[in-house]
Amino acid sequence: MGGSWGVTPSTAAVQGYLLVHGGPVTDRELQDALGLSHRAIRVALEDGVEWGVIRQADEPRRTGQRGPAGRAWLALDDHWEWFRRVIAARKEREGDPVIAILEQCLVDAGKAGNDVEAQDLQARATSLLAFVREFDHALSAVVRARTDVLRKLFAALADQKPADLDRFLAVLADVPEKELSEALTTMSQMSPTNLGRLLGLAGKPGVARLLGAR
């Protein structure tokens, strides 16, 4: 999995071992278990800490060997918090620089002239930048969201049958963009109690039949 995501093998191995073991695990135990050098373990741990998916245990731990107790490590085992932190790190490392590059590309495209080909180039660059900005805006909301909110949202989606999700998305496609945007703004300003009442009302069979739901 780490290789598929562009993560170095040693970092993936260390995080995977910590997830399976449960921890806390010392540097030496990681070396013995994974057959990696001390340097590889150190770099992998630093990488995991930088990503926010590995943390040092509050107390050092003895392993039965001579000498002082060693540093011990734990993996972040809250999957949704892990998801949020990885998204945040990838956005900072990969997404944010892309926007800056595309903005510069658009400036360069504007210097290409004013003929048909230049205008087409400018339109394509503008369209791509608009898409990336919209995607980044939505991704930023995921990064800012509380972990329990992400868990609740995806759990609600998991409860839906594929046919119901497909039907919902098909209906959503026919809703004017302005109306959808205004509805989201209105709901964001409601109290949790009132929003819950609104959603509860929409979920009642009688109301669904009244509104023509099938």
Secondary structure, 3 states (H helix, E strand, C coil): CCCCCCCCHHHHHHHHHHHHHCCCEEHHHHHHHHCCCHHHHHHHHHHHHHHCCEEECCCCECCCCCCCCECEEEECCCHHHHHHHHHHHHHHHHHHHHHHHHHHHHHHHHCCCCCHHHHHHHHHHHHHHHHHHHHHHHHHHHHHCCHHHHHHHHHHHHCCCHHHHHHHHHHHHCCCHHHHHHHHHHHHCCCHHHHHHHHHHHCCHHHHHHCCCC
